[in-house]
Amino acid sequence: MTTANEALTPSHDGGAGHPEHHHSPDRPGDHPLAGLHLTGRIVRPSDPDWDAVRMPWNVAIDQRPVAVVLAADAEDVTQAVRHAAHHGLTVTAQPRGHGASSDLADVVLIRTTALDDIWIDAETRVARVGAGVRMGALQAALDGTGLTALSGSSGDVSVVGIALGAGLSWFSRAHGNAAQTLRAVELVDPHGRRRWVTDESDPELMWALRGGGGDFGIVTAAEIGLVPAPELHGGTIAFPIDAAPVVLRAWRDATERATRDTSLWAALLHLPDIPEIPEPMRGQSFALVQAMHLGDSAGLDALLAEVRAAGPVLRDSIHPVAIAEVGTVAEDPEDPSPSMLAATRLTGLTDEAIDALVAVAGGGSGTPILQVQLRHLGGALADPGSPAVAGPEAAPYLMSGLAMVPAPPLAPVMSAGLDAVLDAMAPWATGTAPLTFLDRADTIARSYPDDAVVRLQLLKELVDPAGVVRSNRPVLDAAIGARTPEALVSEI
């Protein structure tokens, strides 16, 4: 007699341990999740709320899974993965839908939004969070503690997502990418076993989880380290778009003087002429400088003096920032919207590079895209840290372009606009980008060196030979030479 555990045992021979991954309903009315009983809910294409439930945060992506599991707790996740492993299905997890891709045919989508527990030990500077916890919710819980997580530009992304994706934080120059704070992970592995993973219990898996995405199991909780932030100052300084050449030079010069306690970002912003934008700003363009400083206002004001003198200041919101406010400083949109992204790290920002960027994305350029952003990197991002696929990165800047896609026919226009920015900056581009900045047809090969990608692929074949778990950017989609999954298996 075959036990449940034996049925989920991995095998490399294509036998009962990992059925072929395809599904055809046996009879009308059959469904791949028939027989799966949960505390939460299974939403199917025939349900009235199907479109709302399947929708990712980027509503330009039309993801169509075979079903959505609204998990009530970690046990629901466990049962869903076990069912998938036993019946030859593939599962993927999205707490809120950030970073989603459209390729979810024959995939069961697990929503972990309800896994929202937060536990904080301020004395040891550790937080344990459920997979559905938003970064903004954790920051709100940390308000008054003098501690912060490595929060990025948005408070709406999940804490687990930014850690698995090695996201960039306002505090990354001081403390590295978000993966560096990942201390332990609770996940359901591709065989349906719930595990608590640490550097001691499984160092290779922890290496992969720190920046490799969600391809190695469905994470239900994580333990992250917190960093001291007794005083914060930050905000935005806005200038007319015509001042961009001078503003960007002043910003670049300030980055060259900045200590690790300060992160400086800049942007060329073109607001559309639509009713959703307040009248004074509707249809207008701006050059922005945004800052976050771990310290008092005097240090930040001294650094920003030349920036403020670079042009007429239309708005200056630099102010003391509470921990709960960190995710709002960049003023990222919080509501789901249709968008498209392109990014690359830069080797530097010469005067020629700035002129090229302004020509393609500044005032009078005619660019259709919403924003081009520049982030100062360096500092702790270039230092060795915890073992992670998202290792040290020497590039001093990251450039990203964001385009809104209000209607599908505009997608080619917006994609061309993003490509024009990448082409103009090609002389200074590395061609690489962080995992959380990948979009369109990007694979994880753009984020990491070939040897790191191959190592991820080898681990994927070892822990998930049946391909039960799928991430937003599957590691086996990355082409490394002529290597095939079969060749990878032969090397294990």
N, C-alpha and C positions, 0 to 999 in steps of 0.2 A: 504493500500500500504506500502510495506517495503522499508524504506530508506536505503541508503548505510551505514549510521552509525548504524542503527538497525541490518543490516545483519552482522556487525562485532562485535556486543555486545556479550561478553563471556557468556556461560551458562554451567552448570554442567550436563545437562540432555541429551547431545549428539544430541541436536536439531540443528536448522539452524544456531545457533550462532557459532558452530565450527564443520564443516563437518568432517567425518572420513578422515584420512590422507592416501589416496592411490590414485593412478592415473592409469587408463587404457584408452588409446586413444579410442575415440568413433568411429572414422572412419579412414581409412588410410590417412595419411597426417595431422591428427589432432595433436596439440601440447598443452601441459598444459599451455603455456603462450600465446596461441592464444587470441587475443583481447586486449593484454597489449600494450599500446602505450607509448613510452618513447622518451626523447630527446637523450638519449644514444642508446645503441644497445643491442639486444638479440642475443647471439651466441648459435647455436644449433649443435648437433652432426653431422649433415649433412654439416655444413659450413667448408670450407677448412682450416680455422685457428683454428678449434675446439681444437685440441690437445695442441696447444701453449697457448690458452686462459684458458683452464681448469687446466693446470699444476700448482701445488704448487711450493713453493721455494724448498722444498725437493722433488726432482724428483723421488725418490724411492717410493713415495706414488702415487698410481694410482687412483686418485679420479675421479669418473665418475658421475657428477651431471646430472640432466635431461636437464639443460640449464645453461648458464652463462649470467647474466645481467651486462653489462658494464655501470654502472650508471654514468650519466653526472653531476648529482647534487643531493641534498637531496630530491628534489621532485620525481626524478626517484626512489629512494629508497622507498619513501612513497607509490608510486603507485605499486611497485613490491610487497611490503608487504601486501598492501590491496588486491591485486589480489590473493596472496597466501592464505590469511585468508579466502577470500570468496570462493575459489575453492578447499579448502582442501589440499593445498600444504605446504611444509616445505621450509624455506629459511635459508641460512647461509651467513655470510659475511667474506670475506678475502680481505684486501687491497692488500697484496703482496704474501700471501700464506704461511707465516711463521706459524708453529704450526699446520699445516693441518693434518687431518686424512683421511683415505681412505673411511670411511663409509658415502658416500654421495649419495647412491642410492635413487632415488625419491626426491632429494633435489635440489632446485634452488640456485645456487651460485651467490651472488651479489659481484661484484668487486667494491670497493669504492676508487680505486686508484686515480680517477679524482677529488675527493674531497680534494683538496690540498691547500686550503687557509691557510695563517698564519697571525695572528695578535698578536703583542707583545706590552705590556705596561710595559716598563722597570721600570717606577716609582713605580708601584704597584707589580712588579715581577709576572706578569701573562701573559700567552700565551693562545690564542685560536686557535686551529688547526682543520682542516678537518680530517676526518677519514683516508684519504689516505696519510697524511703527514708522510714522513720518519723521523726518529729521526735525521739522518744526515742532512736533509734539515732544520729542526728546529735549530739544532746546528749551521749551517752555517749562518742562519738569526740572531742568537744571538751573533755571533762573534763581539767582540768590545764592548759589553754591560757590560761585567763583570758578566754576569749571565749565568747559565746553566740549562738545564733540567736534569732529572735523567737518563742520557744516559747509556746504557749498553755496552756490548762488540761489538755490531754491529750497524752501522749507517743505515742499510738497513731495520730494523724492523720499524713498524709504531709506532708513539707516542701513539695512542689510544690502540694498541695491548699490548704494554709493561705496560701501566697503568691498563688496564682491567685484565691483567695477573699478576699484582704485581711483575713485573720484577725486577731483581737485577741490580743495577747501580754501576758504579765505586764510586759513592758518597753515597751509601746506608748506609755505616757505620756512615756517618755524618748526613744523612737525612731520613733514612728508605727506604722501597721499593717504587717502582714507583707509586703504588696505593695511597700512602700517599699524593701525590701531586694533585690528582684528585679533583677538586673543583666543577665542574658541567659537565653535559653530555647532549648533544642533541641526542635524539634517536627516532627512529620510533618503537613504542611498537608493540606487537604481534597482535594488532587489527588495525594497520595502522594509529595510531595517532602519530603525531610528538610532542615530549615533550621536555621541558628543565627541567632537573632533578637536584636538589640540596639537601643538607642536610635539608634545611628548607621545601622544597616542598614534598620530599619523602625520609625520612631518612632510611627506610628499604631497598629501592631499591639502594640508594647510598652505603649502607653497603655492599650489594651484588656485585655491580659494582666494588668496590675496591678489586679486586682479584678474583671474581667469574667467570670471562670470559664473553663471549658474548651470554649467554643463555637467556637474559631477554629483548632483543630488538636489533635492528640493529643501531649501533651508527653511527651518521653522523658527529659529531663534539664533541670536548671536551675542557674544560678550565682547565689548569693545572698551578700549582704554580712553580715558578722558584727559584733557590737558588743562593746566591752569590758565585762567583768563580773568584776573581780578579787576581789570579796567580795559574797556574797549572804546575806540573812537572810529567812526567811519561814516561814509555817505557818498554823495554824488556831487560833482561840480559840472555844470552844463554851460556850453559855449555855443555861439552860432556856428553852423557847419563851415562857413567861410574861414573861420579861425583854425580849422583842423590842421593845416601844415605846421603852424607854430605850436599849437596845443600838443600835438603828438610828439614833436621834438622835445618840448619841455617835459612831457610825461616820460619819454625814454630817458632823458638825462636824470630825472628823479629816480627811476628804477635803478640806475647805475649807482646811486648813492644810498639806496634804501637798505636798511638792516633786515634781518630775517623776521623781525617782529612786524614788518609792514608788507602788505600786499597791495599792489597798484594795478588796476585794470583800466583800459581805455576802450572807447567805442565810437564808431560812426553810425548814427541812428537816423533812419528815415521813417517817420511815422506816416501811415497811410491816411488818406483823406476819407475817413469813414466815420459814421455817427458815434461809434463806440469810443473814439478818441475825444477828450475834452476840447472844446472849441479853440482855446488859445494855442494848443499844440497840434491840432489836426492838420495833417499835410505838411508839417514842418520837419526840418532836419537839424541835427545837433551833433556836436563833438562832445563826448563825455569823458570824464576821468572819475573813476570810482576807487575808493580806498577803504582798507580795514587795518587798524593799528592796535597791536597788543601793548597798550600803554597809555600815557596821558596825552592830552591834546597838544602840548607844547612841541613834542617830538614830531607829531604829524604835521602841525602847522608849519614848522620850519622846513620840512621836506616839500610841502606843497606850495611854498611861497612863489617860486618861479612858475609853477603851473597856474596859479591864480592870476599871475601877471601876463599870461600868454594871450589873453583876449578878453572881450567883454564877458563878464560872468553873468549869466542869465539866472542861475540858481545855484546855491551852495548849501547843501544839506549836511555837511560834516557836523557830527554831534556825538555825544556819549551814546553808546549802543548797549542795550541790555542783551543778555544772552538769548532771550526769546526773540529778539529782533534780527539776529544775524542773517537768517534766511530771507529777509525782506530788503536788505541794503542794496542788492543788485537790481531790485525792482523787476525781477523776472515775472512773466505772467503766471498766474496760479490756476487759471481755468484751462481745461482741455482746449486745444486749438490745432488747426492743420498746419504743419510746418515741415521744413526740410533743412538739413544741416550739412556743413562741410567744414573740415578743420585740418590744420597741419601745424606741427611745431616749426619754429623758425630758428635759424642759426644766429640771427642778429637783426638789428633794425638800423641800418645806415640811413643817411638822409635820402639816398636814392630809393631805398625800400619804402620809406614813408611817402615820398613823392609818387611812387608807383601805386601805392595803396590808395592815396587820395584821388589819383586820376581815375581809378577804376571803381571806387566806392564812395568818394566824397561828394561835395556839392557840385551840381551840374554834370555829374557822371552819367546820369540816366539809369543807374543800377536799379533793378526791380526788387532787390532784396531788402529786408528790414534792417539788418544790422551786421556790421563786421566788428568783432570784439578782439582785443589783444589782452593777453594776461601775462604778467611777469611771473616767470617760474624761478628756478634756481634755489639757492638756500638748501634746506633739508631735502628737497626733491632730488638733489644730486648726490646725497649721502647714502652709503650703505645702511640698511636697516634690517628689519625682520626678514627672514627668508621669504621671498615673494617673486612670482613671475613679473609683477610690476616693480622692477628693480630701479636703481638709480637712473635718472635721466638728466643729461647735461645741457639740453637745449634751453636757452634763456627765455624764450617766449613761445606762447601758443596763440595762433590766430584761428578764429572760427567765424563762419558766416551763417546767418540764420535768415531763411526766407519763409514767408507765410504763403500757403497755398489755398486760397479761399475756394477754388473750384478746380477739379481734376484737370481740365484743359490747360490750366496755367502751370502745371508741373514742369513741362519742358522749358518754359520761359524762366522759371525760377532756378531750375537746375543749371541752365546755361549761365545765369547770373552768378551763381556760386562758382561754377567752373571758371568764369572770367576772372574772379578774384584769385582763385588758386593759380591760374596761369600767370597772372601779373606778378604774383609773389614767388613764382617758382625758383628764381635765382637764390632766394634766401630760405627756401623751404626744405625740410628734411624728408617730407613725404610721409611722416609718421604722425599718429594722433593717439591720445588716450582712448581707452575702450569706451568710456562714457561719451566720447565725442564722435563716435562712428555713426554713419548713416548711409542711406542709399545702398549701394552694393558692396560697402566696405566689409572686410572680414577682419578677424583678430590678427591676421598677418600684418596689418598696418600698425598695430600697437606694440608688437614685441619682436625681438630678433628671431631669426629662423630657428636657432637651436632651442629657444624657449618655447616656440610654437610646437616644434616636434616633440618636446618633452610633455607638453600638454596633451598632444594627440596620443602619445603612448599611454599616458595615464588614463585618458578617456577610454581607450580600447581595453585597458585592464579592468577598470572599475565598472564599465557600462558597455560590455561587448554587444548587447542587444539594442543599444541606442534607445533605452527607455526614457532618458531625460534629455530635453533639448533646451538650450539657452537661447537668448536673443541673437547671439553671435556664435553659432556652434563652432567648436575648435576644429572639427574635421572638415569644415567648409573652407578652411584656409589652405590654399595650394602652396606646397613647399616642394619646388622642383617637380619631378614626375612621380613622387611617392603616392602610393595608394593606401587605403586603410588595411588591405591585406598585407602589404609590405610592412606596415607598422606593426601588425600583430606578430609577424615573424621575428621582429626584433625584441619582443617582450621576453 
